[in-house]
Amino acid sequence: MKNKDKYINIFIESLSIDKKKFSEKLKYNDIPEWDSINHMTLMSGLEEGFNITMDSDDIIDFSSFKKGIQILKKYKIS
């Protein structure tokens, strides 16, 4: 599985959203499922899925699907 597909799947599973509701334009608090609690579930899912530990600043800065791609590049995930 490509990392982008894995990233998308982690988003969908962590936020418990329907695949039809997913969009690469998704931003924090755009949908009720991406609230502060599920944000931490998403961060945990990404850390587990990619076997990384993200810095607190990156977790706070992770404000959209696209921003997440930029952040994950810092951890050599593309």
N, C-alpha and C positions, 0 to 999 in steps of 0.2 A: 504494500500500500504506500502510495506517495505521501510525503509529509503533509501536503496541503489537504489531501483527502482525510488523513488522520486528524488534522486540525479541525476540519469541518465537522467530522464525526464527534470529536470531543465537545465542540460547541453545542451540537444538537443534543447529545446525551447529558452533558452537565447541566444545561439549562432546561432540559426536559421539554423541548419544543418540537413541533411537527416539522418535518423536512420542508414542507411547503411554506412554513413561516420563516425559514432561514433565508438570509440574504447576506451577501458580502458587504452590504452597506449598513449592516446592523451596528448600532451604537448602544453603549451602556444606558439603561433606563428607557430605551426606545420601545421596549416591550415589557410587560409586567414580569415576565420570567427572568429578565436580567436585572435583578435588584441587588442590593448590597450583599445579601446572604448568598444568593446564587452566584454572585461574582466570585466569592471565595471558593465555592464548589467548582466553578470553572477553572480558577487558578490551580486548585488542587488536581483537577483532572489533567490539566496541561503539564503540570510538574510530573505527575505519575506517567502520563502517556509518552512524554519525551525524555523522561529520566533526567530532569533538571531541577534546580532550586532557584527560583526567581528572587531577585532583590525586592525589598519592600517598595522602593521607588517605582520599579517596573510594574508591580502589582497595582499600585495606585494609578499609574499612568496608562494602564491597559483600558482604554476607553472605547475601543471599537474593534471590530474584526480586523480591519486594515491596520490599525495601530498595533494590534497583536502580532501581525506578521513582521512588522518592523522590530518589535521587541524580541521576538523569537530569534531573529537574525543575530542578535547579540550573543545568543547561546548556541550559535552555529547550526541553527535549524532553518532550513529554507525549503 
